[in-house]
Each structure stands twice: as C-alpha cells, then as structure tokens.
Amino acid sequence: MAGTIIGACLQPAVLGVFRQIAGRGGDSETAQSTTKEAPVSAAAEPLDVVALGRLLPLGDIVALALPSGAGDARVARLLVAEGERVEAGQVIAERDNLPQLLAQKSSAESELAAQQATLEQARAAMLASYREARANQTRAEAALMLAKQELARMTKLSEKT
C-alpha cells in the first residue's frame, strides 16, 4: 500500500521532468514539484525500499519444477535405507500416485495398440486397392494390345479387298 501511495506522489513529478526533457515544457507548478522531495509515508521505516520497477537477477535463472505428472504426489514408500549405496537407475522411492500413473500407462498402451491395429487395417486396405489397380492396368494393357491387333488385322483385310 505504501508503494502505491509513494508511486502516486512521484508520478506527477516524473511526468514534469519527462516533459522538460522532451521539450514540451510544462506548467510551473509541475516544474516546481520536480525540485521538491516526495513526502515519505510515516508507515515506511528507514530501511524499507519502496519503488516502482522490476528486479532482474545478475546471473542465470534456474527454474525448479516437480517431475512431470507429480502434481501433489508424496513419497509413499522408501525402498532404501539412509546411507545405503544405490546403483544408477535404481528405484529408491515410490510416490503415492503410483496406482494412478500405472492406470494411465495401461490406458495409453491399450490406446496405442488400438491405433496400431487401425493403421494395419488402413495399410491392408491400401495394399488391396493397389493390387486391384495394378490388375485393372494389366487388363487395360491387354485390351489395348488386343485392340491394336484387331486394328492391324482389319487394316490388312481392307487392303486385300
């Protein structure tokens, strides 16, 4: 709340300075208010810093997040004792949402199997359609060759007569 009050008090002064810098001038009251110090709220202690702005870190920002799908899961069971040596990849704890995750995994696997079956059906239908088209092409080529032979025979007969 104190930051809002001080920000509201400083705003006209800052606008007056901006207008002077921009060459737009400003009224004399605003120009005089730029030389005055802004009143400090009685509630603000000398060690409090109140300002409008944004804080930016000097170093890198490290984003921390729960593992994917963790939500509000908690550790349900520890599988190793404190101080015990563990191997890379060894499971050391189980979360309380393990049954839900296993159900989701099973559902995803069955969905994958259904999609793969649909894909295989589509492939089989496409292959059958391709084979039918090739058979139609072969029949059409045979009919063309027969028609050419018939034309050649008719042409030869018409020349003899």
Secondary structure as GFF3:
##gff-version 3
##sequence-region A 1 161
A	DSSP	alpha_helix	2	22	.	.	.	ID=ss1
A	DSSP	alpha_helix	28	35	.	.	.	ID=ss2
A	DSSP	beta_strand	75	78	.	.	.	ID=ss3
A	DSSP	beta_strand	93	95	.	.	.	ID=ss4
A	DSSP	alpha_helix	98	160	.	.	.	ID=ss5
###
